[in-house]
Amino acid sequence: MIICLIEFGVQPGMEQRNIETVTQLMKEVAKIDGFMGKETYTGRNDPGKIMTVSYWRDADALRAWMRNKEHLDGMKLGKAEIYSNYTIRIAELQRERTWTRP
C-alpha cells in the first residue's frame, strides 16, 4: 500500500473554493483503479494546517492519479489561487497491526 500525506494551508478567503475543488476531484479520483480512500484532518496545534491522507493499492495507482488531467488542472489552480503552502510525502506501508478489544 502507498500512503500520500499532504499538509497544506489555504489562502484567507479561499476556504470555500478549496472545498468545491476537492469535492469535484473526489468524483474523479473515485474512478482511479487502486484508490482506496482519503481522510482529511485539521491540525490540533495549528488549526491553519490541513492534512489529507490518501491510500493507494500501489505506486501505479498513485501515478495514474498524478497524470489525470482534472487532477493536474486542480494542482495548477491550487498553486495559483488556493494554497499558501504545501508539503507532500509519499510512503510505502511496511507493516500494519489491528487490535480490537474483545
N, CA, C and O atoms as a GROMACS GRO file, in nm:
protein
  408
    1MET      N    1   0.084  -0.118   0.000
    1MET     CA    2   0.000   0.000   0.000
    1MET      C    3   0.088   0.124   0.000
    1MET      O    4   0.192   0.127   0.066
    2ILE      N    5   0.047   0.225  -0.074
    2ILE     CA    6   0.114   0.354  -0.078
    2ILE      C    7   0.026   0.454  -0.004
    2ILE      O    8  -0.096   0.455  -0.021
    3ILE      N    9   0.089   0.537   0.077
    3ILE     CA   10   0.018   0.641   0.151
    3ILE      C   11   0.073   0.775   0.108
    3ILE      O   12   0.194   0.797   0.107
    4CYS      N   13  -0.017   0.866   0.074
    4CYS     CA   14   0.021   1.001   0.034
    4CYS      C   15  -0.031   1.097   0.141
    4CYS      O   16  -0.152   1.108   0.162
    5LEU      N   17   0.060   1.166   0.208
    5LEU     CA   18   0.025   1.263   0.311
    5LEU      C   19   0.053   1.402   0.256
    5LEU      O   20   0.166   1.433   0.217
    6ILE      N   21  -0.049   1.486   0.254
    6ILE     CA   22  -0.033   1.624   0.207
    6ILE      C   23  -0.071   1.716   0.322
    6ILE      O   24  -0.182   1.708   0.375
    7GLU      N   25   0.021   1.805   0.359
    7GLU     CA   26  -0.006   1.909   0.458
    7GLU      C   27  -0.011   2.040   0.382
    7GLU      O   28   0.078   2.068   0.302
    8PHE      N   29  -0.114   2.121   0.406
    8PHE     CA   30  -0.124   2.246   0.332
    8PHE      C   31  -0.198   2.352   0.411
    8PHE      O   32  -0.268   2.324   0.508
    9GLY      N   33  -0.181   2.476   0.366
    9GLY     CA   34  -0.255   2.590   0.418
    9GLY      C   35  -0.335   2.650   0.304
    9GLY      O   36  -0.296   2.642   0.188
   10VAL      N   37  -0.448   2.711   0.338
   10VAL     CA   38  -0.536   2.774   0.241
   10VAL      C   39  -0.529   2.925   0.258
   10VAL      O   40  -0.530   2.977   0.369
   11GLN      N   41  -0.521   2.994   0.145
   11GLN     CA   42  -0.519   3.141   0.147
   11GLN      C   43  -0.647   3.193   0.214
   11GLN      O   44  -0.754   3.135   0.195
   12PRO      N   45  -0.637   3.301   0.290
   12PRO     CA   46  -0.758   3.360   0.351
   12PRO      C   47  -0.862   3.391   0.243
   12PRO      O   48  -0.830   3.448   0.139
   13GLY      N   49  -0.985   3.352   0.269
   13GLY     CA   50  -1.094   3.377   0.177
   13GLY      C   51  -1.111   3.270   0.070
   13GLY      O   52  -1.206   3.276  -0.009
   14MET      N   53  -1.022   3.171   0.066
   14MET     CA   54  -1.029   3.067  -0.038
   14MET      C   55  -1.079   2.933   0.018
   14MET      O   56  -1.072   2.832  -0.052
   15GLU      N   57  -1.129   2.932   0.139
   15GLU     CA   58  -1.173   2.808   0.202
   15GLU      C   59  -1.285   2.740   0.121
   15GLU      O   60  -1.279   2.619   0.098
   16GLN      N   61  -1.385   2.817   0.080
   16GLN     CA   62  -1.496   2.758   0.005
   16GLN      C   63  -1.449   2.708  -0.131
   16GLN      O   64  -1.492   2.603  -0.177
   17ARG      N   65  -1.362   2.783  -0.195
   17ARG     CA   66  -1.308   2.740  -0.326
   17ARG      C   67  -1.232   2.609  -0.310
   17ARG      O   68  -1.240   2.522  -0.397
   18ASN      N   69  -1.160   2.594  -0.200
   18ASN     CA   70  -1.088   2.469  -0.174
   18ASN      C   71  -1.187   2.354  -0.160
   18ASN      O   72  -1.166   2.247  -0.219
   19ILE      N   73  -1.292   2.373  -0.083
   19ILE     CA   74  -1.392   2.268  -0.063
   19ILE      C   75  -1.456   2.228  -0.196
   19ILE      O   76  -1.472   2.109  -0.224
   20GLU      N   77  -1.492   2.326  -0.277
   20GLU     CA   78  -1.553   2.298  -0.407
   20GLU      C   79  -1.459   2.221  -0.499
   20GLU      O   80  -1.500   2.126  -0.566
   21THR      N   81  -1.332   2.261  -0.500
   21THR     CA   82  -1.234   2.195  -0.586
   21THR      C   83  -1.212   2.050  -0.542
   21THR      O   84  -1.209   1.959  -0.624
   22VAL      N   85  -1.198   2.030  -0.412
   22VAL     CA   86  -1.176   1.895  -0.360
   22VAL      C   87  -1.298   1.807  -0.386
   22VAL      O   88  -1.283   1.690  -0.420
   23THR      N   89  -1.417   1.863  -0.372
   23THR     CA   90  -1.539   1.787  -0.399
   23THR      C   91  -1.541   1.735  -0.542
   23THR      O   92  -1.575   1.619  -0.567
   24GLN      N   93  -1.505   1.821  -0.636
   24GLN     CA   94  -1.500   1.780  -0.778
   24GLN      C   95  -1.392   1.675  -0.800
   24GLN      O   96  -1.414   1.577  -0.871
   25LEU      N   97  -1.276   1.695  -0.739
   25LEU     CA   98  -1.166   1.600  -0.758
   25LEU      C   99  -1.197   1.464  -0.696
   25LEU      O  100  -1.151   1.362  -0.746
   26MET      N  101  -1.274   1.461  -0.588
   26MET     CA  102  -1.309   1.333  -0.526
   26MET      C  103  -1.395   1.249  -0.621
   26MET      O  104  -1.384   1.126  -0.621
   27LYS      N  105  -1.478   1.313  -0.701
   27LYS     CA  106  -1.556   1.239  -0.801
   27LYS      C  107  -1.464   1.177  -0.904
   27LYS      O  108  -1.489   1.066  -0.952
   28GLU      N  109  -1.360   1.247  -0.939
   28GLU     CA  110  -1.266   1.199  -1.041
   28GLU      C  111  -1.174   1.090  -0.985
   28GLU      O  112  -1.151   0.989  -1.052
   29VAL      N  113  -1.122   1.109  -0.864
   29VAL     CA  114  -1.028   1.012  -0.809
   29VAL      C  115  -1.097   0.878  -0.782
   29VAL      O  116  -1.032   0.774  -0.785
   30ALA      N  117  -1.226   0.881  -0.756
   30ALA     CA  118  -1.300   0.757  -0.732
   30ALA      C  119  -1.296   0.664  -0.854
   30ALA      O  120  -1.319   0.544  -0.841
   31LYS      N  121  -1.268   0.720  -0.972
   31LYS     CA  122  -1.260   0.640  -1.094
   31LYS      C  123  -1.126   0.570  -1.111
   31LYS      O  124  -1.111   0.484  -1.198
   32ILE      N  125  -1.027   0.606  -1.029
   32ILE     CA  126  -0.892   0.550  -1.043
   32ILE      C  127  -0.887   0.411  -0.980
   32ILE      O  128  -0.913   0.396  -0.860
   33ASP      N  129  -0.854   0.310  -1.061
   33ASP     CA  130  -0.837   0.175  -1.009
   33ASP      C  131  -0.719   0.174  -0.913
   33ASP      O  132  -0.607   0.208  -0.951
   34GLY      N  133  -0.744   0.134  -0.790
   34GLY     CA  134  -0.638   0.129  -0.690
   34GLY      C  135  -0.647   0.239  -0.586
   34GLY      O  136  -0.572   0.237  -0.489
   35PHE      N  137  -0.738   0.336  -0.603
   35PHE     CA  138  -0.761   0.437  -0.500
   35PHE      C  139  -0.843   0.372  -0.390
   35PHE      O  140  -0.948   0.315  -0.415
   36MET      N  141  -0.793   0.381  -0.266
   36MET     CA  142  -0.856   0.310  -0.156
   36MET      C  143  -0.925   0.401  -0.056
   36MET      O  144  -0.994   0.353   0.034
   37GLY      N  145  -0.909   0.532  -0.070
   37GLY     CA  146  -0.978   0.622   0.021
   37GLY      C  147  -0.892   0.741   0.061
   37GLY      O  148  -0.772   0.746   0.034
   38LYS      N  149  -0.956   0.838   0.128
   38LYS     CA  150  -0.890   0.960   0.170
   38LYS      C  151  -0.953   1.010   0.299
   38LYS      O  152  -1.074   0.999   0.318
   39GLU      N  153  -0.870   1.064   0.386
   39GLU     CA  154  -0.916   1.124   0.511
   39GLU      C  155  -0.856   1.264   0.518
   39GLU      O  156  -0.747   1.288   0.467
   40THR      N  157  -0.928   1.356   0.582
   40THR     CA  158  -0.880   1.493   0.598
   40THR      C  159  -0.888   1.532   0.745
   40THR      O  160  -0.984   1.500   0.814
   41TYR      N  161  -0.784   1.602   0.791
   41TYR     CA  162  -0.775   1.645   0.930
   41TYR      C  163  -0.728   1.791   0.936
   41TYR      O  164  -0.660   1.839   0.845
   42THR      N  165  -0.765   1.859   1.042
   42THR     CA  166  -0.706   1.990   1.069
   42THR      C  167  -0.610   1.975   1.185
   42THR      O  168  -0.628   1.890   1.272
   43GLY      N  169  -0.507   2.058   1.186
   43GLY     CA  170  -0.405   2.049   1.289
   43GLY      C  171  -0.457   2.088   1.426
   43GLY      O  172  -0.522   2.191   1.441
   44ARG      N  173  -0.430   2.007   1.525
   44ARG     CA  174  -0.471   2.037   1.662
   44ARG      C  175  -0.388   2.153   1.717
   44ARG      O  176  -0.442   2.242   1.782
   45ASN      N  177  -0.259   2.151   1.691
   45ASN     CA  178  -0.170   2.256   1.740
   45ASN      C  179  -0.162   2.374   1.645
   45ASN      O  180  -0.118   2.483   1.684
   46ASP      N  181  -0.204   2.354   1.521
   46ASP     CA  182  -0.201   2.458   1.419
   46ASP      C  183  -0.328   2.447   1.336
   46ASP      O  184  -0.328   2.381   1.232
   47PRO      N  185  -0.438   2.512   1.381
   47PRO     CA  186  -0.566   2.499   1.311
   47PRO      C  187  -0.562   2.544   1.165
   47PRO      O  188  -0.652   2.509   1.088
   48GLY      N  189  -0.462   2.621   1.125
   48GLY     CA  190  -0.450   2.663   0.986
   48GLY      C  191  -0.393   2.555   0.896
   48GLY      O  192  -0.395   2.568   0.774
   49LYS      N  193  -0.342   2.448   0.957
   49LYS     CA  194  -0.283   2.339   0.879
   49LYS      C  195  -0.390   2.233   0.853
   49LYS      O  196  -0.460   2.190   0.945
   50ILE      N  197  -0.400   2.192   0.728
   50ILE     CA  198  -0.492   2.086   0.689
   50ILE      C  199  -0.407   1.970   0.638
   50ILE      O  200  -0.308   1.991   0.567
   51MET      N  201  -0.445   1.849   0.673
   51MET     CA  202  -0.373   1.730   0.629
   51MET      C  203  -0.469   1.634   0.562
   51MET      O  204  -0.578   1.607   0.614
   52THR      N  205  -0.429   1.583   0.446
   52THR     CA  206  -0.507   1.477   0.383
   52THR      C  207  -0.416   1.355   0.373
   52THR      O  208  -0.297   1.365   0.344
   53VAL      N  209  -0.476   1.241   0.397
   53VAL     CA  210  -0.406   1.114   0.385
   53VAL      C  211  -0.485   1.031   0.285
   53VAL      O  212  -0.603   1.002   0.307
   54SER      N  213  -0.421   0.994   0.176
   54SER     CA  214  -0.488   0.908   0.079
   54SER      C  215  -0.414   0.775   0.071
   54SER      O  216  -0.293   0.767   0.093
   55TYR      N  217  -0.490   0.672   0.040
   55TYR     CA  218  -0.439   0.535   0.040
   55TYR      C  219  -0.454   0.478  -0.101
   55TYR      O  220  -0.557   0.494  -0.166
   56TRP      N  221  -0.348   0.410  -0.145
   56TRP     CA  222  -0.340   0.358  -0.282
   56TRP      C  223  -0.292   0.214  -0.279
   56TRP      O  224  -0.206   0.178  -0.200
   57ARG      N  225  -0.348   0.134  -0.365
   57ARG     CA  226  -0.309  -0.007  -0.372
   57ARG      C  227  -0.160  -0.022  -0.402
   57ARG      O  228  -0.093  -0.107  -0.343
   58ASP      N  229  -0.110   0.061  -0.494
   58ASP     CA  230   0.031   0.052  -0.533
   58ASP      C  231   0.074   0.182  -0.599
   58ASP      O  232  -0.006   0.273  -0.619
   59ALA      N  233   0.202   0.190  -0.633
   59ALA     CA  234   0.257   0.311  -0.694
   59ALA      C  235   0.194   0.341  -0.830
   59ALA      O  236   0.180   0.457  -0.866
   60ASP      N  237   0.157   0.238  -0.904
   60ASP     CA  238   0.095   0.260  -1.035
   60ASP      C  239  -0.038   0.332  -1.021
   60ASP      O  240  -0.071   0.417  -1.104
   61ALA      N  241  -0.115   0.299  -0.919
   61ALA     CA  242  -0.244   0.365  -0.898
   61ALA      C  243  -0.222   0.514  -0.866
   61ALA      O  244  -0.291   0.599  -0.922
   62LEU      N  245  -0.129   0.543  -0.778
   62LEU     CA  246  -0.100   0.683  -0.746
   62LEU      C  247  -0.046   0.756  -0.869
   62LEU      O  248  -0.081   0.872  -0.893
   63ARG      N  249   0.036   0.691  -0.946
   63ARG     CA  250   0.092   0.751  -1.068
   63ARG      C  251  -0.020   0.785  -1.166
   63ARG      O  252  -0.015   0.889  -1.232
   64ALA      N  253  -0.119   0.698  -1.178
   64ALA     CA  254  -0.233   0.725  -1.266
   64ALA      C  255  -0.306   0.852  -1.222
   64ALA      O  256  -0.348   0.932  -1.306
   65TRP      N  257  -0.320   0.871  -1.092
   65TRP     CA  258  -0.384   0.992  -1.042
   65TRP      C  259  -0.298   1.116  -1.069
   65TRP      O  260  -0.350   1.222  -1.103
   66MET      N  261  -0.170   1.102  -1.053
   66MET     CA  262  -0.080   1.216  -1.076
   66MET      C  263  -0.078   1.259  -1.222
   66MET      O  264  -0.039   1.371  -1.253
   67ARG      N  265  -0.120   1.171  -1.313
   67ARG     CA  266  -0.124   1.203  -1.456
   67ARG      C  267  -0.264   1.241  -1.503
   67ARG      O  268  -0.282   1.278  -1.619
   68ASN      N  269  -0.363   1.233  -1.416
   68ASN     CA  270  -0.501   1.262  -1.451
   68ASN      C  271  -0.518   1.412  -1.483
   68ASN      O  272  -0.473   1.497  -1.406
   69LYS      N  273  -0.581   1.444  -1.596
   69LYS     CA  274  -0.593   1.583  -1.641
   69LYS      C  275  -0.665   1.671  -1.540
   69LYS      O  276  -0.618   1.781  -1.510
   70GLU      N  277  -0.777   1.625  -1.485
   70GLU     CA  278  -0.850   1.705  -1.388
   70GLU      C  279  -0.766   1.732  -1.264
   70GLU      O  280  -0.771   1.840  -1.206
   71HIS      N  281  -0.689   1.631  -1.223
   71HIS     CA  282  -0.602   1.649  -1.107
   71HIS      C  283  -0.491   1.749  -1.138
   71HIS      O  284  -0.459   1.835  -1.056
   72LEU      N  285  -0.432   1.737  -1.255
   72LEU     CA  286  -0.328   1.832  -1.295
   72LEU      C  287  -0.383   1.974  -1.299
   72LEU      O  288  -0.317   2.068  -1.253
   73ASP      N  289  -0.503   1.991  -1.353
   73ASP     CA  290  -0.566   2.124  -1.354
   73ASP      C  291  -0.593   2.173  -1.213
   73ASP      O  292  -0.573   2.291  -1.183
   74GLY      N  293  -0.639   2.084  -1.125
   74GLY     CA  294  -0.665   2.120  -0.986
   74GLY      C  295  -0.538   2.163  -0.913
   74GLY      O  296  -0.540   2.256  -0.833
   75MET      N  297  -0.426   2.094  -0.942
   75MET     CA  298  -0.300   2.132  -0.879
   75MET      C  299  -0.256   2.270  -0.925
   75MET      O  300  -0.206   2.350  -0.845
   76LYS      N  301  -0.274   2.300  -1.053
   76LYS     CA  302  -0.239   2.434  -1.104
   76LYS      C  303  -0.323   2.541  -1.037
   76LYS      O  304  -0.271   2.644  -0.995
   77LEU      N  305  -0.453   2.516  -1.026
   77LEU     CA  306  -0.542   2.609  -0.960
   77LEU      C  307  -0.502   2.630  -0.814
   77LEU      O  308  -0.499   2.742  -0.764
   78GLY      N  309  -0.472   2.520  -0.746
   78GLY     CA  310  -0.432   2.527  -0.606
   78GLY      C  311  -0.309   2.615  -0.587
   78GLY      O  312  -0.306   2.700  -0.498
   79LYS      N  313  -0.209   2.594  -0.670
   79LYS     CA  314  -0.085   2.673  -0.658
   79LYS      C  315  -0.108   2.819  -0.694
   79LYS      O  316  -0.049   2.908  -0.633
   80ALA      N  317  -0.193   2.844  -0.793
   80ALA     CA  318  -0.215   2.980  -0.841
   80ALA      C  319  -0.306   3.062  -0.747
   80ALA      O  320  -0.285   3.182  -0.732
   81GLU      N  321  -0.406   2.996  -0.685
   81GLU     CA  322  -0.508   3.072  -0.613
   81GLU      C  323  -0.539   3.026  -0.471
   81GLU      O  324  -0.564   3.110  -0.384
   82ILE      N  325  -0.537   2.897  -0.446
   82ILE     CA  326  -0.596   2.845  -0.322
   82ILE      C  327  -0.495   2.827  -0.209
   82ILE      O  328  -0.520   2.872  -0.097
   83TYR      N  329  -0.383   2.764  -0.235
   83TYR     CA  330  -0.292   2.725  -0.128
   83TYR      C  331  -0.188   2.831  -0.095
   83TYR      O  332  -0.138   2.901  -0.183
   84SER      N  333  -0.158   2.841   0.033
   84SER     CA  334  -0.050   2.929   0.077
   84SER      C  335   0.081   2.851   0.085
   84SER      O  336   0.189   2.910   0.077
   85ASN      N  337   0.071   2.720   0.102
   85ASN     CA  338   0.189   2.632   0.112
   85ASN      C  339   0.141   2.488   0.107
   85ASN      O  340   0.023   2.459   0.130
   86TYR      N  341   0.234   2.398   0.077
   86TYR     CA  342   0.203   2.256   0.091
   86TYR      C  343   0.331   2.174   0.097
   86TYR      O  344   0.436   2.215   0.048
   87THR      N  345   0.318   2.058   0.158
   87THR     CA  346   0.424   1.957   0.163
   87THR      C  347   0.358   1.824   0.131
   87THR      O  348   0.254   1.791   0.186
   88ILE      N  349   0.420   1.748   0.041
   88ILE     CA  350   0.367   1.618   0.004
   88ILE      C  351   0.469   1.511   0.042
   88ILE      O  352   0.587   1.523   0.011
   89ARG      N  353   0.422   1.408   0.110
   89ARG     CA  354   0.507   1.295   0.146
   89ARG      C  355   0.442   1.168   0.093
   89ARG      O  356   0.321   1.148   0.108
   90ILE      N  357   0.522   1.084   0.031
   90ILE     CA  358   0.475   0.955  -0.020
   90ILE      C  359   0.548   0.846   0.058
   90ILE      O  360   0.670   0.849   0.071
   91ALA      N  361   0.472   0.751   0.111
   91ALA     CA  362   0.532   0.645   0.192
   91ALA      C  363   0.473   0.510   0.150
   91ALA      O  364   0.360   0.502   0.103
   92GLU      N  365   0.553   0.407   0.170
   92GLU     CA  366   0.505   0.271   0.145
   92GLU      C  367   0.483   0.203   0.279
   92GLU      O  368   0.571   0.203   0.365
   93LEU      N  369   0.365   0.146   0.296
   93LEU     CA  370   0.333   0.078   0.420
   93LEU      C  371   0.418  -0.048   0.433
   93LEU      O  372   0.420  -0.131   0.342
   94GLN      N  373   0.487  -0.060   0.544
   94GLN     CA  374   0.571  -0.177   0.566
   94GLN      C  375   0.505  -0.278   0.659
   94GLN      O  376   0.530  -0.398   0.650
   95ARG      N  377   0.423  -0.229   0.748
   95ARG     CA  378   0.360  -0.318   0.845
   95ARG      C  379   0.230  -0.255   0.891
   95ARG      O  380   0.219  -0.133   0.898
   96GLU      N  381   0.132  -0.339   0.922
   96GLU     CA  382   0.006  -0.291   0.975
   96GLU      C  383  -0.041  -0.387   1.082
   96GLU      O  384  -0.038  -0.509   1.063
   97ARG      N  385  -0.085  -0.332   1.194
   97ARG     CA  386  -0.141  -0.413   1.302
   97ARG      C  387  -0.277  -0.356   1.337
   97ARG      O  388  -0.298  -0.235   1.335
   98THR      N  389  -0.368  -0.443   1.368
   98THR     CA  390  -0.501  -0.401   1.412
   98THR      C  391  -0.533  -0.477   1.540
   98THR      O  392  -0.505  -0.596   1.551
   99TRP      N  393  -0.592  -0.408   1.634
   99TRP     CA  394  -0.634  -0.470   1.758
   99TRP      C  395  -0.772  -0.418   1.793
   99TRP      O  396  -0.799  -0.298   1.777
  100THR      N  397  -0.858  -0.504   1.840
  100THR     CA  398  -0.991  -0.465   1.884
  100THR      C  399  -1.018  -0.530   2.019
  100THR      O  400  -0.994  -0.649   2.039
  101ARG      N  401  -1.067  -0.450   2.110
  101ARG     CA  402  -1.099  -0.502   2.243
  101ARG      C  403  -1.206  -0.611   2.230
  101ARG      O  404  -1.307  -0.592   2.163
  102PRO      N  405  -1.181  -0.725   2.293
  102PRO     CA  406  -1.280  -0.835   2.284
  102PRO      C  407  -1.410  -0.801   2.355
  102PRO      O  408  -1.502  -0.882   2.357
   0.00000   0.00000   0.00000
